[in-house]
Amino acid sequence: MKDRLTLLLFAAVVLAAPLLFAPTGAAYPDLLQRFAIYGIFAIGFNILFGLTGYLSFGHAAFLGVGSYAAMWMFKLLTMNIIPALLLSVIVAGLFSLLIGYVSLRRSGIYFSILTLAFAQMSYNLAYSVLTPLTNGETGLQLRLDDPRILDGASEAGTLPSTNLFGFDMKEVFWNPNILGYDLQFNWGYYVCAVLLILSFWISIRIFRSPFGLMLRAIKTNQTRLNYTGVNSRPYTLAAFVISGMFAGLAGGLLATMDPLAGAERMQWTVGGEVVLMVVLGGSGTLIGPVLGAVFIRYFNSVLSQINEQTLHGWFSFGPDWLTNGLVVIVEPFVGKGWELTLGALFMIVVIFLPGGLVDGARRIGRTLTGANRRAAKAEAA
């Protein structure tokens, strides 16, 4: 019952996101889509890291492979997103099966380094060696002369758009003004939203299943589990492949919303970013990875857009010497230096809230509940 309520609340928040995020300035479709896509990426990674305890730095490889698979489907078959997403998940699953089979022969830091090595190999192959398939540093893009067998010839001089049975992913189907905010409801975000809700439901099912309990046992003490006669390797490999398939789906969605696939999606920094998302939100929790993904994507979008002129507008309330001083202090932490702010916040969370944002919310809830109980006892006395 509790899981069902959690799923319903999660679905309600995701579907109402254009309205809920309007006061924060993050209600435009492109950013909302990235919230949902990286939420899917983080949910999948949490199954491997949060449940099983295996820290992979190479999941960017599956994100990139998913993007390339989707782009080839758009170029060769159709602009309908269903075949592209299915191929993304399948190709990423097969690729993760290969990498996982080799990497899971080791554990701990050696496993992490192996996955990082495979991701860098994949990046270099996509960037320079497999250029007939990846188009190298330029990236794989749509072309007017692409065959697109099922779609047929497109209109002269125009590139087609991705669609779901005719519904254009970039089309805004409703543009109301609610509470003074101009909202944009577009098909692309709601495709991502439905897949995010589905991914969250799958995550709940895995968490509550015997398979999920076995993954928790592996994380707690894999050596002791092996001594009982249980072969843990098939379980860890299954978790790795499932996680890779989630990453492939996220990569396919990135290509769906912006038809382009480049090697930069395979860089180690992308693999490190999903680790930050899960740890920041709360590793091993259901909602934590999504919160971490939204938090980092929001900071990436908002803080990176703040420049010196914006800061002068913020601090114009005082004399010039105070305004200039505040701008000098704050400027290194915004704009191109936004990651410095993210790093500082990450350090604060790791030091004071080891369980992430979810842990912080629980502590606040317990504090408020305790205060209310004490107040009720005082009134009763």
N, C-alpha and C positions, 0 to 999 in steps of 0.2 A: 504493500500500500504506500509506504514511504517513497519507494522508487518511482511508483506511478505518479505520485504528486510532484516529485522532483522533475520528472520528465515533462509533465504538463506545464509547470512553471517555467522550465527552460524553454519549451516550445513557444509559450506566450511571449516571453521576453525577446526571443529571436525574431519572431514574426512581427513584433511591434517595434523593432529596433529603429526604423526610420524616425518614429515619433520620439522614442526614449532618448536617442542620441542627438536630437535636434538642438537642445540647449548647449551641448558641448561643442558644436561646430563640426561634428563628425558624421552628419547624416547624409552625406552625398554617396551615391551608389558605389563608386570605385572603392572607397575606404571601407564601407560596410561589407562589400564582397571580400575584401582582404581579411577583415575580421573573421568571417565565416570560413574562408579557405584555410587560413593559418590555424584556426580553431580545430579543423579536421586534422591537419598535420600534427598538431600538438596532442590531440586525443589518441591518435595512432601511436605516437612516440611514447605516450604515458603507459600504454599496454606493455611495452618492452621495458622501459626504465622504471616507471612507477610501480608496476606489479611484479616484474621479474627481477629488477635490480641490475640489469645489464645496460651500461651507459655506452651508447653508440654516438660517435661523432660523424657518421657517414650517411645519415639519412637524407642529406641533400642530394645524393646520387639518385635515389628513388624519386624524389621530387622532380629532378631534371629529366629522368627517363620517362616519367609520366607525361611531362610537357612535350617532349619530342614525339612520343607515340601519338598523342592527341593531334599534334600538328600534321603528322603524316596522314592521319585519317582525314583531316580537313582537306589536305592537298589532293589525295588520291580518290577518296570515296564520296564524302558528303560533308556539308557544313552542319548537319544535324549533330547535336552534341552527344547523343546517346552512344553511338558506336565509338566515338572518340574517348569517352570516359570509360567505357568497358575495356577498350584496348589499353588504356593507361593503367588500369588496375591489374589487368592480366600480365602485361609486360613488366610492371614494377614488381608483381608477385614472383614472377620467374627469376628476375634479376636478384631480388632479395633472397630467394631460395639458394641461388648460387653463392652469393656473398656470405649468407648466414651459415651455409654448410661448412665453409672454410673458416670463417671468423670464430664460430662457436666452439672450435677445437681448443680455444683458449678462453680464459675468463679474466675478470678484473681489468687492470690497466692494459694488459696485452690485447684483450678483445677490443677495447676502445681505440687503441693505436691501429689495430688491423682495419677496423671500419673506417678510420680516418684515412688510412693509406688507400683503401679501395675507392673512397670518394675522390681523393686527389687524382688517382689514376683515371677515374671516369671523367673528371673535369678536363684533364690533359688530353684524353682521347677525343672528347667532344670538341675541344678548342682547336686541336691541330691535326690529329691523325685521321679521324673519321669525318672529315669535312664534306665528303659526298653525301653523308647522311645528316650532318648537323649544320652545315654551312659555316663552320668555324666561328670566328669572332663576330661575324655579322649576325649570326643566328638564323634559325629557320623561320621563314615568313611566307605568307600567302603570295601567290603570283597570278596574274591574269590567265596565263597559259596552263595552270594546273588542270589535270584531267577531270577531277571530281565526277567520277563515273555516274553516280546516282543523280546528281544535280543537273548535269548537262551544262551547256555553255552559259556563262553569266553575261550580263549586259556589258556592252563594249565600254571599256575604260573605267569600270567600277569593280572594286573587290567585294565579294559577298560577305555577309555578316554571319556569325554563328547563330544558330537558332534551335529551338525545341519544337519541332513539328510546325514551323512557321512563325513562332513567337520569337522575335528578335531579342537577343540577350541584352542589347543596349537600349531597347525601347523603354521609355518611361510611360507606363500605362495609366498612372494616376498622379496628378501633381496638385494636391490640395494645399490650402493655407489653413493651418490649425494652430491656434494660440499664437498667431503672429509669425509662425515659421512656415516657409515654403518647403514642403516635403516632396521627395521624389521616390515613388514606388516603381521600381523597374523589374523586368522579368529576370535579369541576370542575378540580382541579389536573392530573389526568392527561390531560384534553383539552388543556389549555394546554401540558403537557409534550410531548405528541406533536406538536403544532403547532410548538413551539419546536425540537424535533429535526428536523422537516421543514424549517423555515426555515434551520436551520444547515446541513443538507445542500444546500439550494438555494444558500446562500451559498458553500459549497465549490465547487459546480459552476460558479458564476459566476466565482469567483476563478481557477479553473484553465482556463477556456474562452478561446477567441480573443477573445470579447467582453470578458472581464475584462482581457486583455492590452491591448486597445485603450483601455480606461478608464484603465489605468495609464499608457499613453503620453500620454493627454490630461492626466493629472495632472502628469507629468514636464515636458512642454513642448508645450502645445496649439498655440502659434503655429508652431513648427517642423513639427508634424504637419500643420497646414493648408497650409504651404508645399509639402509633398510631394504635394499634390493630394487629400488625404483630407478629406472633409467630416465634421468631428467632431460636428456638431450632432445628427444622429440618434442617435448613441451617448449623448451627454449627456442627451438627452430621454428615451431608453429607461431610462437609469439613474435619472433623476428619477421616472419613472412607476413603475418597479419598487419604488423606495424608498417612494413614496407608497402603493402597494398593501400593503406590509408594515405601514405605519403604520395603514392602514385596517383590516387584520386585527387589529392590537393594539387599536384602538378598539372593534371589534366584540366582542372578547373581554372588554374592560372592561364593556361593556353586558351581555354574557352572564353574567358572574359577579356583577354587581350591576346589575339592570335599571333603569338610570337614565342619562340622557344630558344633560349640562349644558354651557353655553357656557364654563365654566371650563377645560374640557379643550382649548380653543382658545387659551388665553392664551399670550403670548409666553414666559412663564416655563417653560411645559411644553416649548416648542420649544428653549429654552436648556438645559433639563435633559437632553435627549437628547444635546445636544452635549457636555455634561459627562460623560455616561456613556461615550461613544465615546472622547473624549480621555483620560479617566481610565483606562479599561481598556486602550487601545492602538489608536489609529486605524490602519486598514489591515490589522489582524490578524484572524484568524478568531474566536478566543475572546475577545479583548479587550472588544468591546462588551457581551457577556453578563456578563463579570466586572464591568465598570463599572456596569451596570444593577443587579446584585445588591448591589454595594457601596453605591450611593447609596440604593437602596430599604431596605436593612438599616439604614443610619444614620438614614434618615428615620423608620423605625419604632422603633428602639431609643433613640437619643439624644433624640428628641422626647418620649419618655415619662418621662424622668428629671426629677424635681422636687427641690425643696429638701429634702423629707423623706427622699428616697432618698439624697441626698448626705450628709446627717447620719448615716444608717445606715452608709454606706461609710467615713466618716472618724471614726467613734466610737472608734477605737483610742487616740486621744491625749487630752490635756486639752482643756477646752472652748474655750480661746482658739485652739488649733491647729485644732480641728474647724471652728470658725466662720470662721477665716481661709481654710482650704482651700475651704469652701463658697462664700465670697464670690468667690474666684478662679475656681472651676470653673463656677459657676452660669450666667454669661453664655454659656457654650459648649454648654449642653444645654437641654432643654425647648424653649421658643420660639426660643432662639438656636442651635439645632443647626446651622443653615446656616452660622454663623460657623465652626464646626469643619470643616464640609465645605469651605468656602472656603479655610481654612488648609491642609487636606490636599491640596486641588487645587493650590494654589500650590507646595507641597513637591514634588508629583509632576511638575508642569510644569517646575520649575527643575532638579530632580535626576534625574528619570526622564522625559525628553521622549517616550519611547516608551510611557509608561503602565505599568500594573501588569504587563503581559506583558513589557515590557522589563526591569522589575525582577526578575521571575522568571528571565528568561534570564541576567541578570548574576549572580544568585546561583548558578544552575546552572553557569555557566562558572567561577565562583570555586571552587565545590566540586569540579568536575571537575579544574581545575588543581591544587588542593591534593592531590587523590588521586593525580594523576600524579606530582607532586613526591615524595609519600610513597613511591610505588612505586619511583621511581628511586633514592631514598635507601636503600631496603631492598635493591635489587638491587646497589647499590654496596657 
